[in-house]
Amino acid sequence: MRIASRFTARVTSSVVVAGALALVGVQAAGATASAATKASTVTCTSANTKLTVTEVSRPINHLLLKATNTGTAACNAYYAPFLRAGADAQAPLAWAEETKPQAVMTLKPGESAYAGILTYSPDGEGGSTAKTLGVLFTDKKAASTAKEKTLNLPNGGVFFNSAAAVTYWQDDAADALAW
């Protein structure tokens, strides 16, 4: 009887130890896979995305900027884009802080992010018609990425004044235009 008890205790201990080791191995493999996934996510730039700008019927005085991941890895669209309305613009458009999302926009290959652009408001001052829109992505420190992409604006040009602003990147076009 004692021999059977000792044998059962040893087998039980061995099973518990083997199970614990297997669990640790699974957790380590999961951590490695998670780290590999994070490491394979890059910053969205003009090199790994396709950018388009379109006029929208509503709300008035707005454009929609769309960034589609054309790369092979997921990319993060941080903050909002830096936009330069016209070749001679002195400063980028302001970011609409009230549109800041809860998290960074991560785009899998083929997915898109959207930014709404308010071109002018009666409250704004001055202004001029711009024929192009310079777009720079931002990195995780809110600094601009290396290369600007220049897009032609619809209808041969769009009027911008001092009230012009851009939203943070959104996962839905309607959300980008809702402000």
C-alpha positions in Angstrom: 0.0 0.0 0.0 2.9 2.4 0.9 4.6 1.6 -2.4 1.5 2.4 -4.3 1.1 5.7 -2.4 4.7 6.8 -3.1 4.3 5.8 -6.7 1.1 7.8 -7.1 2.7 10.8 -5.3 5.7 10.7 -7.7 3.6 10.4 -10.8 1.3 13.2 -9.6 4.3 15.4 -8.9 5.8 14.6 -12.2 2.6 15.5 -14.0 2.3 18.8 -12.1 6.0 19.6 -12.9 5.5 18.7 -16.6 2.3 20.8 -16.7 4.0 23.8 -15.2 6.9 23.5 -17.6 4.6 23.2 -20.5 2.6 26.3 -19.3 5.8 28.3 -19.0 6.9 27.2 -22.5 3.5 28.3 -23.9 3.7 31.6 -22.1 7.2 32.2 -23.4 6.2 31.3 -26.9 3.2 33.6 -26.7 5.5 36.4 -25.4 7.9 35.8 -28.3 5.1 35.9 -30.8 3.6 39.1 -29.3 7.1 40.7 -29.3 7.5 39.6 -33.0 4.1 41.1 -33.9 5.0 44.5 -32.2 8.4 44.5 -33.9 6.9 43.9 -37.3 4.6 47.0 -37.0 6.1 50.0 -38.6 5.3 53.7 -38.8 3.0 54.7 -41.7 4.8 56.9 -44.2 4.3 58.0 -47.7 6.5 55.0 -48.8 4.1 52.4 -47.4 0.7 54.1 -47.9 -1.4 55.4 -50.7 -2.8 58.9 -50.0 -5.9 60.4 -51.6 -7.8 63.6 -50.9 -11.4 64.1 -52.0 -14.0 66.8 -51.7 -17.1 65.8 -49.7 -20.6 67.1 -50.0 -21.2 67.3 -46.3 -20.1 69.0 -44.2 -19.4 72.0 -46.3 -15.9 73.4 -46.5 -14.4 69.9 -45.8 -12.0 67.5 -47.5 -11.4 63.9 -46.7 -7.8 62.5 -46.6 -7.5 58.8 -46.8 -4.4 56.7 -46.1 -4.4 53.1 -47.2 -1.6 50.7 -46.1 0.0 49.3 -49.2 2.9 47.7 -47.4 3.4 44.1 -46.3 3.4 44.9 -42.5 1.0 46.6 -40.3 1.7 50.3 -39.8 0.8 52.8 -37.1 -0.8 56.1 -38.1 0.2 58.3 -35.2 -1.6 61.5 -34.1 -2.7 63.6 -37.2 -0.9 64.3 -40.4 1.0 67.5 -40.9 -0.6 69.3 -43.9 0.7 72.1 -46.0 -2.0 73.8 -48.0 -0.2 75.1 -51.1 3.5 75.1 -52.1 4.1 78.4 -50.3 2.4 77.6 -46.9 4.3 78.9 -43.9 3.0 76.5 -41.3 1.0 73.2 -41.2 -2.7 73.2 -40.5 -3.7 73.0 -36.9 -4.7 69.7 -35.4 -8.3 69.5 -34.1 -7.5 68.3 -30.5 -11.1 67.4 -29.8 -10.8 64.6 -32.3 -7.9 62.8 -30.5 -8.7 59.0 -30.5 -8.3 56.7 -27.5 -5.5 54.7 -29.3 -3.1 54.8 -32.1 -4.5 53.7 -35.5 -2.9 50.5 -36.6 -3.5 49.6 -40.2 -3.1 46.1 -41.4 -2.1 45.8 -45.1 -5.1 47.0 -47.2 -6.7 48.9 -44.3 -7.3 52.7 -44.3 -7.3 55.6 -41.9 -9.1 58.9 -42.4 -8.5 62.5 -41.5 -11.1 65.3 -42.0 -9.9 68.6 -43.2 -11.8 71.9 -42.5 -10.7 74.2 -45.2 -12.2 77.5 -44.0 -14.7 79.0 -41.7 -16.4 82.4 -41.7 -14.6 83.0 -38.3 -11.2 82.6 -40.0 -9.1 85.4 -41.4 -7.5 86.0 -44.8 -7.0 83.0 -47.0 -6.1 81.9 -50.5 -6.7 79.1 -53.0 -4.2 76.2 -52.8 -3.8 73.8 -55.7 -1.8 71.2 -53.8 -1.7 69.6 -50.3 1.6 68.5 -48.8 1.2 65.6 -46.5 3.6 64.3 -43.9 2.9 61.5 -41.5 4.0 61.7 -37.8 6.0 59.3 -35.8 5.3 58.2 -32.2 7.0 61.3 -30.8 4.7 63.6 -32.9 7.6 64.6 -35.2 7.2 64.5 -38.9 8.4 61.6 -41.0 11.0 62.0 -43.6 9.2 62.5 -46.9 6.3 64.7 -47.9 3.8 63.5 -50.4 2.2 66.2 -52.5 -1.4 65.7 -53.7 -3.4 67.7 -56.2 -6.5 69.3 -54.6 -9.9 68.7 -56.3 -11.4 71.2 -58.7 -8.1 72.8 -59.6 -7.8 74.3 -56.1 -9.5 74.8 -52.7 -9.8 77.9 -50.6 -8.1 77.8 -47.1 -8.2 80.4 -44.4 -6.7 80.8 -40.9 -9.5 78.5 -39.4 -8.3 75.5 -41.5 -7.6 72.4 -39.4 -7.2 68.6 -39.6 -8.5 65.8 -37.4 -6.5 63.1 -35.9 -6.5 59.8 -37.9 -9.8 57.9 -37.5 -10.8 54.4 -38.5 -14.0 55.6 -40.2 -14.6 58.3 -42.7 -17.8 59.4 -41.0 -15.9 59.9 -37.7 -13.3 62.0 -39.5 -16.0 64.3 -40.9 -18.2 64.4 -37.7 -16.5 67.3 -36.0 
